[in-house]
Amino acid sequence: MTSFVLWGTYCENALQKRTPFREEHLRRLSLLKDKGILITLGPTKNSSHVFGIFECESLDLLREILEEDIYWKEGIWTNLKIYPWVQAF
């Protein structure tokens, strides 16, 4: 397993636009957390960016997982940058 860090952006008015999709999004995140794929995920305080840490077999698989999320499909997340990550401490 490789660790990855995610840095992405939200659409304008994300707090309002996400409302119909929020429960589905959170249920899916809970499943990813239970599987050990998701370590942590959340928005910046102003909800302009999303940050996350994941454990996954490959970058391609993680990208597929993220692009299956309702927030990506509905345009709530507008850009996702994923980088392999090494925890120093």
N, C-alpha and C positions, 0 to 999 in steps of 0.2 A: 504494500500500500504506500501511496505517496501522499504527502500533505500538499494542499493547494490553498491559495488565498484568492478570494473573489473581491473585485472592486467593480461596482456597476453604478448606473444612474437610473433614476426614476423619471417618469414623465411629469409634465406640469400637472398640478392639482392631483398628485398621486393619492393623497389621503382620501379624496372624494371618489376618484375613479376606481380605487381598489375595493371599495365597499362590497360590491356584489360578488367578488371573488375571494375575499379574505378568508372565509372559513375553509374553503377548499385548499387554499394555499397553506394555511396553518396545519391542516390535517396531513398534508403531504410532507411538510417539513418535520412533523412529529414522527412519521414513518422513517424518513431519512435519518433522523437522530437515533431512533431505535435500532436501525441497521448499522450504526457507527459511521455512516457516511458524512453526516452533518455534525460538526463540532459546535459551531456557533454562527448565527446570522442575524443581522439587524440593520435598520436604517441609521443614517446619521441623524442628529437631533432635528435638523431642518428638513428631513425626508427628501433630500436631493440625491443622496447616494446610498447604496447598499454595500455592506461589508460582510464577508463570511470566510470561515475556515472549514475545509472539507478534507476527508481522507477517502481516496478513491484509487482504483487500479490504474487509471490512465486519464490524461487530460481529455481525450476524445470522449470517453465514457462520462466524465463529469459534465462536459459541455452538453451531451445528449440529455443527461438528467436535468440540468438547469433549463434547457430549452423545452422540456416537457412541462415545466411549471406554468400554471395558469397566468402568473404575472408576466411571464415572457410572451406567452401566446396572445394575451390581451393588450400588450404594449405598456404595461405598468412599469416593467423594467425595460429600459430603452437601449442599454449597452452593458455588456458583461465582459470584463477582462479577467482572465484566470491565469494565475502564475503558480508554477511549482514553488514550494515554500519550505525552508529549513528553519525549524525552531531552534534558536541559539540558547535559550534559557527555558 
